Amino acid sequence: MVIISRKEYEKARRILNIISENQIWFWTKEWQNKEREADNDIKMGKISGPFYSGKELLKSLKSKK
């Protein structure tokens, strides 16, 4: 059992009412860390693509080895 203040409870309840149950995973600490990492990679130019075919994608992946 976890005991939290009424204020914390109300805040959590409001957030959960706004966020759809099947979307809660996106707001986990772990996922948000990965989102920040991806944003940073994009800013640093560490991206590939766009790819217009599966062949292009596979060629790019093989060249990265």
Biopython code that builds the backbone (N, CA, C, O; Angstrom):
import numpy as np
from Bio.PDB.StructureBuilder import StructureBuilder

atoms = [
    (1, "MET", "N", (0.841, -1.171, 0.000)),
    (1, "MET", "CA", (0.000, 0.000, 0.000)),
    (1, "MET", "C", (0.890, 1.239, 0.000)),
    (1, "MET", "O", (1.899, 1.300, 0.702)),
    (2, "VAL", "N", (0.496, 2.214, -0.795)),
    (2, "VAL", "CA", (1.220, 3.482, -0.851)),
    (2, "VAL", "C", (0.291, 4.576, -0.359)),
    (2, "VAL", "O", (-0.867, 4.651, -0.768)),
    (3, "ILE", "N", (0.798, 5.410, 0.507)),
    (3, "ILE", "CA", (-0.006, 6.516, 1.029)),
    (3, "ILE", "C", (0.506, 7.809, 0.411)),
    (3, "ILE", "O", (1.690, 8.134, 0.503)),
    (4, "ILE", "N", (-0.411, 8.542, -0.223)),
    (4, "ILE", "CA", (-0.058, 9.836, -0.815)),
    (4, "ILE", "C", (-1.045, 10.881, -0.326)),
    (4, "ILE", "O", (-2.136, 10.564, 0.148)),
    (5, "SER", "N", (-0.638, 12.121, -0.452)),
    (5, "SER", "CA", (-1.510, 13.209, -0.003)),
    (5, "SER", "C", (-2.697, 13.355, -0.948)),
    (5, "SER", "O", (-2.674, 12.873, -2.080)),
    (6, "ARG", "N", (-3.713, 14.016, -0.467)),
    (6, "ARG", "CA", (-4.909, 14.276, -1.277)),
    (6, "ARG", "C", (-4.525, 15.080, -2.519)),
    (6, "ARG", "O", (-5.041, 14.830, -3.608)),
    (7, "LYS", "N", (-3.624, 16.040, -2.353)),
    (7, "LYS", "CA", (-3.178, 16.886, -3.465)),
    (7, "LYS", "C", (-2.503, 16.033, -4.554)),
    (7, "LYS", "O", (-2.788, 16.199, -5.740)),
    (8, "GLU", "N", (-1.608, 15.120, -4.143)),
    (8, "GLU", "CA", (-0.940, 14.238, -5.101)),
    (8, "GLU", "C", (-1.944, 13.321, -5.792)),
    (8, "GLU", "O", (-1.847, 13.066, -6.992)),
    (9, "TYR", "N", (-2.905, 12.831, -5.018)),
    (9, "TYR", "CA", (-3.934, 11.960, -5.571)),
    (9, "TYR", "C", (-4.748, 12.692, -6.638)),
    (9, "TYR", "O", (-4.982, 12.153, -7.720)),
    (10, "GLU", "N", (-5.174, 13.900, -6.339)),
    (10, "GLU", "CA", (-5.976, 14.674, -7.289)),
    (10, "GLU", "C", (-5.181, 14.973, -8.562)),
    (10, "GLU", "O", (-5.722, 14.908, -9.666)),
    (11, "LYS", "N", (-3.913, 15.296, -8.405)),
    (11, "LYS", "CA", (-3.067, 15.564, -9.569)),
    (11, "LYS", "C", (-2.960, 14.311, -10.445)),
    (11, "LYS", "O", (-3.113, 14.385, -11.664)),
    (12, "ALA", "N", (-2.699, 13.180, -9.824)),
    (12, "ALA", "CA", (-2.579, 11.919, -10.566)),
    (12, "ALA", "C", (-3.895, 11.560, -11.243)),
    (12, "ALA", "O", (-3.907, 11.094, -12.383)),
    (13, "ARG", "N", (-4.988, 11.774, -10.549)),
    (13, "ARG", "CA", (-6.307, 11.454, -11.110)),
    (13, "ARG", "C", (-6.604, 12.302, -12.337)),
    (13, "ARG", "O", (-7.145, 11.803, -13.324)),
    (14, "ARG", "N", (-6.252, 13.589, -12.280)),
    (14, "ARG", "CA", (-6.467, 14.470, -13.436)),
    (14, "ARG", "C", (-5.634, 14.011, -14.622)),
    (14, "ARG", "O", (-6.120, 13.976, -15.752)),
    (15, "ILE", "N", (-4.389, 13.661, -14.367)),
    (15, "ILE", "CA", (-3.507, 13.206, -15.446)),
    (15, "ILE", "C", (-4.056, 11.929, -16.070)),
    (15, "ILE", "O", (-4.103, 11.805, -17.294)),
    (16, "LEU", "N", (-4.468, 10.992, -15.244)),
    (16, "LEU", "CA", (-4.975, 9.728, -15.767)),
    (16, "LEU", "C", (-6.271, 9.907, -16.541)),
    (16, "LEU", "O", (-6.552, 9.137, -17.460)),
    (17, "ASN", "N", (-7.058, 10.903, -16.185)),
    (17, "ASN", "CA", (-8.284, 11.169, -16.929)),
    (17, "ASN", "C", (-7.992, 11.798, -18.284)),
    (17, "ASN", "O", (-8.780, 11.641, -19.216)),
    (18, "ILE", "N", (-6.881, 12.501, -18.409)),
    (18, "ILE", "CA", (-6.512, 13.148, -19.666)),
    (18, "ILE", "C", (-5.868, 12.144, -20.614)),
    (18, "ILE", "O", (-6.141, 12.158, -21.814)),
    (19, "ILE", "N", (-5.019, 11.278, -20.082)),
    (19, "ILE", "CA", (-4.266, 10.334, -20.895)),
    (19, "ILE", "C", (-5.055, 9.034, -21.024)),
    (19, "ILE", "O", (-5.463, 8.433, -20.030)),
    (20, "SER", "N", (-5.256, 8.621, -22.261)),
    (20, "SER", "CA", (-5.950, 7.371, -22.520)),
    (20, "SER", "C", (-5.168, 6.204, -21.917)),
    (20, "SER", "O", (-3.937, 6.199, -21.944)),
    (21, "GLU", "N", (-5.871, 5.232, -21.382)),
    (21, "GLU", "CA", (-5.223, 4.108, -20.707)),
    (21, "GLU", "C", (-4.219, 3.388, -21.605)),
    (21, "GLU", "O", (-3.178, 2.931, -21.133)),
    (22, "ASN", "N", (-4.530, 3.287, -22.904)),
    (22, "ASN", "CA", (-3.612, 2.580, -23.801)),
    (22, "ASN", "C", (-2.442, 3.451, -24.251)),
    (22, "ASN", "O", (-1.639, 3.018, -25.078)),
    (23, "GLN", "N", (-2.332, 4.657, -23.727)),
    (23, "GLN", "CA", (-1.226, 5.549, -24.059)),
    (23, "GLN", "C", (-0.334, 5.870, -22.858)),
    (23, "GLN", "O", (0.617, 6.641, -22.990)),
    (24, "ILE", "N", (-0.619, 5.302, -21.713)),
    (24, "ILE", "CA", (0.133, 5.609, -20.493)),
    (24, "ILE", "C", (1.605, 5.233, -20.632)),
    (24, "ILE", "O", (2.470, 5.913, -20.080)),
    (25, "TRP", "N", (1.898, 4.160, -21.360)),
    (25, "TRP", "CA", (3.290, 3.719, -21.537)),
    (25, "TRP", "C", (4.177, 4.844, -22.051)),
    (25, "TRP", "O", (5.343, 4.937, -21.669)),
    (26, "PHE", "N", (3.632, 5.707, -22.922)),
    (26, "PHE", "CA", (4.419, 6.779, -23.524)),
    (26, "PHE", "C", (4.959, 7.739, -22.470)),
    (26, "PHE", "O", (6.016, 8.339, -22.666)),
    (27, "TRP", "N", (4.266, 7.886, -21.385)),
    (27, "TRP", "CA", (4.631, 8.861, -20.358)),
    (27, "TRP", "C", (5.470, 8.273, -19.238)),
    (27, "TRP", "O", (5.746, 8.959, -18.254)),
    (28, "THR", "N", (5.885, 7.008, -19.365)),
    (28, "THR", "CA", (6.758, 6.431, -18.344)),
    (28, "THR", "C", (8.129, 7.092, -18.411)),
    (28, "THR", "O", (8.538, 7.593, -19.459)),
    (29, "LYS", "N", (8.827, 7.089, -17.293)),
    (29, "LYS", "CA", (10.152, 7.703, -17.216)),
    (29, "LYS", "C", (11.097, 7.089, -18.248)),
    (29, "LYS", "O", (11.839, 7.804, -18.923)),
    (30, "GLU", "N", (11.066, 5.769, -18.365)),
    (30, "GLU", "CA", (11.955, 5.078, -19.303)),
    (30, "GLU", "C", (11.693, 5.512, -20.740)),
    (30, "GLU", "O", (12.629, 5.790, -21.489)),
    (31, "TRP", "N", (10.417, 5.572, -21.125)),
    (31, "TRP", "CA", (10.091, 5.942, -22.501)),
    (31, "TRP", "C", (10.462, 7.400, -22.776)),
    (31, "TRP", "O", (10.976, 7.714, -23.849)),
    (32, "GLN", "N", (10.210, 8.273, -21.833)),
    (32, "GLN", "CA", (10.552, 9.681, -22.023)),
    (32, "GLN", "C", (12.062, 9.875, -22.144)),
    (32, "GLN", "O", (12.511, 10.740, -22.896)),
    (33, "ASN", "N", (12.856, 9.079, -21.412)),
    (33, "ASN", "CA", (14.313, 9.136, -21.570)),
    (33, "ASN", "C", (14.713, 8.751, -22.983)),
    (33, "ASN", "O", (15.582, 9.390, -23.575)),
    (34, "LYS", "N", (14.088, 7.712, -23.532)),
    (34, "LYS", "CA", (14.384, 7.284, -24.906)),
    (34, "LYS", "C", (13.939, 8.341, -25.916)),
    (34, "LYS", "O", (14.610, 8.543, -26.928)),
    (35, "GLU", "N", (12.831, 9.010, -25.659)),
    (35, "GLU", "CA", (12.373, 10.090, -26.545)),
    (35, "GLU", "C", (13.397, 11.221, -26.578)),
    (35, "GLU", "O", (13.702, 11.753, -27.646)),
    (36, "ARG", "N", (13.930, 11.590, -25.409)),
    (36, "ARG", "CA", (14.951, 12.640, -25.350)),
    (36, "ARG", "C", (16.214, 12.204, -26.085)),
    (36, "ARG", "O", (16.846, 13.004, -26.775)),
    (37, "GLU", "N", (16.575, 10.942, -25.934)),
    (37, "GLU", "CA", (17.749, 10.403, -26.623)),
    (37, "GLU", "C", (17.543, 10.467, -28.143)),
    (37, "GLU", "O", (18.454, 10.848, -28.878)),
    (38, "ALA", "N", (16.369, 10.101, -28.600)),
    (38, "ALA", "CA", (16.067, 10.152, -30.034)),
    (38, "ALA", "C", (16.084, 11.592, -30.538)),
    (38, "ALA", "O", (16.621, 11.863, -31.612)),
    (39, "ASP", "N", (15.504, 12.512, -29.778)),
    (39, "ASP", "CA", (15.521, 13.927, -30.172)),
    (39, "ASP", "C", (16.951, 14.438, -30.288)),
    (39, "ASP", "O", (17.276, 15.182, -31.213)),
    (40, "ASN", "N", (17.797, 14.040, -29.355)),
    (40, "ASN", "CA", (19.196, 14.456, -29.383)),
    (40, "ASN", "C", (19.910, 13.868, -30.606)),
    (40, "ASN", "O", (20.685, 14.564, -31.262)),
    (41, "ASP", "N", (19.655, 12.599, -30.914)),
    (41, "ASP", "CA", (20.254, 11.976, -32.097)),
    (41, "ASP", "C", (19.854, 12.726, -33.366)),
    (41, "ASP", "O", (20.678, 12.927, -34.258)),
    (42, "ILE", "N", (18.607, 13.134, -33.445)),
    (42, "ILE", "CA", (18.141, 13.886, -34.616)),
    (42, "ILE", "C", (18.873, 15.220, -34.707)),
    (42, "ILE", "O", (19.327, 15.606, -35.784)),
    (43, "LYS", "N", (18.989, 15.928, -33.582)),
    (43, "LYS", "CA", (19.699, 17.212, -33.570)),
    (43, "LYS", "C", (21.155, 17.059, -33.984)),
    (43, "LYS", "O", (21.719, 17.948, -34.623)),
    (44, "MET", "N", (21.773, 15.920, -33.618)),
    (44, "MET", "CA", (23.182, 15.680, -33.919)),
    (44, "MET", "C", (23.382, 15.085, -35.317)),
    (44, "MET", "O", (24.515, 14.826, -35.722)),
    (45, "GLY", "N", (22.293, 14.868, -36.050)),
    (45, "GLY", "CA", (22.390, 14.317, -37.394)),
    (45, "GLY", "C", (22.626, 12.819, -37.440)),
    (45, "GLY", "O", (23.050, 12.289, -38.467)),
    (46, "LYS", "N", (22.361, 12.143, -36.354)),
    (46, "LYS", "CA", (22.570, 10.689, -36.286)),
    (46, "LYS", "C", (21.317, 9.946, -36.752)),
    (46, "LYS", "O", (20.735, 9.158, -36.007)),
    (47, "ILE", "N", (20.918, 10.208, -37.983)),
    (47, "ILE", "CA", (19.725, 9.563, -38.523)),
    (47, "ILE", "C", (20.021, 9.030, -39.919)),
    (47, "ILE", "O", (20.995, 9.434, -40.555)),
    (48, "SER", "N", (19.194, 8.142, -40.376)),
    (48, "SER", "CA", (19.294, 7.589, -41.723)),
    (48, "SER", "C", (17.938, 7.724, -42.386)),
    (48, "SER", "O", (16.913, 7.871, -41.721)),
    (49, "GLY", "N", (17.952, 7.671, -43.705)),
    (49, "GLY", "CA", (16.675, 7.700, -44.424)),
    (49, "GLY", "C", (16.336, 9.091, -44.889)),
    (49, "GLY", "O", (17.145, 10.006, -44.736)),
    (50, "PRO", "N", (15.195, 9.270, -45.439)),
    (50, "PRO", "CA", (14.105, 8.301, -45.541)),
    (50, "PRO", "C", (14.424, 7.201, -46.556)),
    (50, "PRO", "O", (15.241, 7.381, -47.460)),
    (51, "PHE", "N", (13.768, 6.077, -46.383)),
    (51, "PHE", "CA", (13.931, 4.952, -47.291)),
    (51, "PHE", "C", (12.633, 4.768, -48.060)),
    (51, "PHE", "O", (11.541, 4.811, -47.492)),
    (52, "TYR", "N", (12.774, 4.562, -49.351)),
    (52, "TYR", "CA", (11.590, 4.423, -50.195)),
    (52, "TYR", "C", (11.332, 2.976, -50.585)),
    (52, "TYR", "O", (10.373, 2.679, -51.298)),
    (53, "SER", "N", (12.192, 2.075, -50.114)),
    (53, "SER", "CA", (11.968, 0.650, -50.355)),
    (53, "SER", "C", (12.697, -0.149, -49.282)),
    (53, "SER", "O", (13.589, 0.353, -48.599)),
    (54, "GLY", "N", (12.295, -1.386, -49.160)),
    (54, "GLY", "CA", (12.970, -2.279, -48.232)),
    (54, "GLY", "C", (14.419, -2.502, -48.630)),
    (54, "GLY", "O", (15.294, -2.643, -47.776)),
    (55, "LYS", "N", (14.667, -2.532, -49.940)),
    (55, "LYS", "CA", (16.038, -2.720, -50.423)),
    (55, "LYS", "C", (16.940, -1.580, -49.963)),
    (55, "LYS", "O", (18.068, -1.814, -49.528)),
    (56, "GLU", "N", (16.446, -0.354, -50.057)),
    (56, "GLU", "CA", (17.231, 0.805, -49.605)),
    (56, "GLU", "C", (17.553, 0.691, -48.113)),
    (56, "GLU", "O", (18.679, 0.956, -47.693)),
    (57, "LEU", "N", (16.579, 0.305, -47.339)),
    (57, "LEU", "CA", (16.774, 0.157, -45.897)),
    (57, "LEU", "C", (17.833, -0.901, -45.601)),
    (57, "LEU", "O", (18.752, -0.660, -44.819)),
    (58, "LEU", "N", (17.706, -2.072, -46.227)),
    (58, "LEU", "CA", (18.667, -3.151, -45.990)),
    (58, "LEU", "C", (20.070, -2.758, -46.426)),
    (58, "LEU", "O", (21.045, -3.087, -45.752)),
    (59, "LYS", "N", (20.178, -2.055, -47.551)),
    (59, "LYS", "CA", (21.486, -1.600, -48.031)),
    (59, "LYS", "C", (22.130, -0.669, -46.999)),
    (59, "LYS", "O", (23.326, -0.773, -46.727)),
    (60, "SER", "N", (21.346, 0.227, -46.435)),
    (60, "SER", "CA", (21.850, 1.154, -45.425)),
    (60, "SER", "C", (22.296, 0.410, -44.170)),
    (60, "SER", "O", (23.353, 0.706, -43.613)),
    (61, "LEU", "N", (21.496, -0.549, -43.729)),
    (61, "LEU", "CA", (21.845, -1.320, -42.530)),
    (61, "LEU", "C", (23.131, -2.111, -42.733)),
    (61, "LEU", "O", (23.972, -2.172, -41.836)),
    (62, "LYS", "N", (23.284, -2.711, -43.901)),
    (62, "LYS", "CA", (24.489, -3.497, -44.187)),
    (62, "LYS", "C", (25.723, -2.611, -44.255)),
    (62, "LYS", "O", (26.807, -3.033, -43.852)),
    (63, "SER", "N", (25.577, -1.393, -44.756)),
    (63, "SER", "CA", (26.727, -0.494, -44.878)),
    (63, "SER", "C", (27.180, 0.046, -43.524)),
    (63, "SER", "O", (28.301, 0.541, -43.407)),
    (64, "LYS", "N", (26.340, -0.038, -42.514)),
    (64, "LYS", "CA", (26.665, 0.471, -41.175)),
    (64, "LYS", "C", (27.513, -0.508, -40.372)),
    (64, "LYS", "O", (28.078, -0.130, -39.346)),
    (65, "LYS", "N", (27.611, -1.760, -40.817)),
    (65, "LYS", "CA", (28.361, -2.784, -40.062)),
    (65, "LYS", "C", (29.831, -2.536, -40.075)),
    (65, "LYS", "O", (30.592, -3.304, -39.487)),
]
sb = StructureBuilder()
sb.init_structure("model")
sb.init_model(0)
sb.init_chain("A")
sb.init_seg("    ")
for serial, (resi, resn, name, xyz) in enumerate(atoms, 1):
    if name == "N":
        sb.init_residue(resn, " ", resi, " ")
    sb.init_atom(name, np.array(xyz, "f"), 0.0, 1.0, " ", f" {name:<3s}", serial, name[0])
structure = sb.get_structure()
